[in-house]
Amino acid sequence: MAGLKELRTRIEAIKSTQKITSAMKMVAASRLRRVQILVDKNQGYSENLRRSALRVKTEIEAEELAKNIKYVRPTLLQEKKKPQKYTLYVLSSDRGLCGAYNSNVGKKAIGRIKELLKAGKTVKVVCVGKKAYDAIKRVFGLKTFELVRVQMDMHNLTYAKAAEKLADSILRQFKNGEFDVCEFIYARFISAISRNFVDEQICPLDLNTEHLEEKDLALLNRSGNAFYEYMPDKITLLTNILPILFYDNIFKVIVNSAASEHGARMSSMDSATRNAKKMISELTLKYNSLRQSAITTELIEIIAGAEAI
């Protein structure tokens, strides 16, 4: 009967765990739905904004080539030929229970850090999230390079406000010459069960046309058969567009990272709930088998005793 008691206790414990994982799954799914709306809405806006900036930039480059002149680029496009100081922002979560999400972010960050250190670059790593900070500190310690951890209070800030606050800080550091290149390592959201872990240069802005096909590139500076005209001049227009694009890039990174975290946690808790259900079924079968065996043994003993009398 001791075995039956242990099994019964274990089944009850797993049922309690199943309730917790099921509740966490529903909370993560609810949060994912809210953030996914932001990701979907931002996608079209972000792409159109980027195309507008690319359009003006390519027009300026064409004009420079035709007139054999050189315009002074806006601050956000001023890249050094040989950048030396790199700042990496690594976005992970403060809590676990989201599968391999945090470990994959950490692996991506550690790989990039090793690459930069091998090239002799000066590296500063800013971790937004405890898990990435712990993983990087465990590999490199605190003396190899500057490693700091910051927190974004998402309970009191909207994603837009958090993006604005972070973007202002990065712009201030860039203007003060604290870094030459700023990169973000985060998870780009694809779906609730799929995400890509990427390293993206955020500052200076990386405006290139490599992702465009030739037909799209040919139509970049026209709408149908009509060409674009610019008021005010192209440099002023580009100078005004770039800060908007920069803030949007930070916002895109934050909402993609949040959606990826919630999606990973939802998937992980769903798997845990299903595994708990399977374990309960197996243990219940074993419990019933042992109970039936115990009942049979008792009946045999009673019958044997009756026959002996």
Protein Blocks (a to p, Z undefined) as FASTA:
>chain_A
ZZmmmmmmmmmmmmmmmmmmmmmmmmmmmmmmmmmmmmmmmmmmmmmmmmmmmmmmmmmm
mmmmmnopacdddfklmccfbdfbdcddddddfbehiojmlmmmmmmmmmmmmmmmmnop
acddddedjklmmmmmmmnommlpccddddddfklpcfklmmmmmmmmmmmmmmnopafb
dcddddddfblmbccdddddfbdcdddfklpcfklmmmmmpghjaccdddddfklmmmmm
mmmmmmmmmmmmmmmmmmmmmmmmmmmmmmmmmmmmmmmmmmmmmmmmmmmmmmmmmmmm
mmmmmmmZZ
